[in-house]
């Protein structure tokens, strides 16, 4: 944000300097004919209004962050903070204020003559046009900024981007996982936190320099603690080499969306769980999240199926475990099925979601779908006492997925 605002301030300084240099090139009578003498008043109005708009925008953004944290989940507020439209609008308003101040200072210092004011007026008109466009976009953004639906869309976009990247590189550019030899040397983390990024290029270079095979034990999103191996190496190394190896793992205080597709799924689940809480009681949002998750899993299945035969392996001596679809399903469906177990609409929507995923025909989904569909159906039937609700959930379920989960007390005697 500071970079864009600095550009506007730099524009004001450059305009002042060009105004001095351009004096001989501009006809003396032009300034009066186009009203360039009023540019000082325009800059004063611009500076005052931009300061007010910036203050209002900051207050609105802080309010939106708080609303997203309370109505969705605090983990999603980071995406609002990083929203490029909001940052661009705020940077434009602050930058326009700086431009106006620099122009007013240059006018007060007498840097511009009548001819130089023409150039300042042209630059000011250009800034006003840019402010107008930015303000219109910002008004549209404010109508949905911080809303639950907009927050879900932001999380979905970030999760889809991470899933697409992982589908292209299921092993992060390394080789498919294989078990390390029994005498492999474990390299443990010296920090406590989440793995945010793994530098595969650095690991590949390290394996070549030290002639070792590297078997990763963690992925981005894993929690690293001393005593838990980051990887196992085929040969023992001295302390300086081991410390250099650890530098390929970036450890932070929290998980990130960029390289961790499962984190996006967890955040979506948190939004659904909060919506299903008695204090909120908003099953519609949970249904929206279920649809979003189905959309993401469908994209994952298409991406994995289309890339399985053309996966690039750039680091052949770095063996990486792939994301397990069963873990991804576990991140989402158990919590939603648990908190929505007594709601007919949630039970039906979950079973329809499992049927939709089953129709994709993705082989890696088969076992997780059966497991989660059966568990969700059992939860729903156990929590519902009204027989028509139980029958509706069973009617929406696919027998091949849920199996024989009908409780004995509801079965008719032979």
Buried (B, 14 or more C-beta within 10 A) or exposed (E): BEEBBBBBBBBBBEBBEBBBEBBEEBEEEEBEEEEBEEBBEBBBEBBEBBBEBBEEBEEBBEEBBEBBBEBBBEBBBBBBEEBEEBBBBBBBBBBBBBBBBBBBBBBEEEBBBBBBBBBBBBBBEEBEEBBEEBBEBBEEBBEEBBBBEBBBBBBBEBBBBBBBBBBBBBBBBBBEBEEBEEEBBBBBBEBEBBBBBBBBEBBBEBBEEBEBBBBBBBBBBBEBEEEBBBBBBBEEBEEEBBEBBBEBBBBEEEBBBBBBBBBBBBBBBBBBBBBBEEEBEBBEBBBBBBBBBBEBBBBBBBBBBEBEEEBEEBBEBBBBBBBEBBEBBBBBBBBBBBBBBBBBBBBBBBBBBBBBBBEBEBEBBBEBBBBBBBBBBBBBBEBBEEEEBBBBBBEBBBEEBBEEBBEEEEEEEE
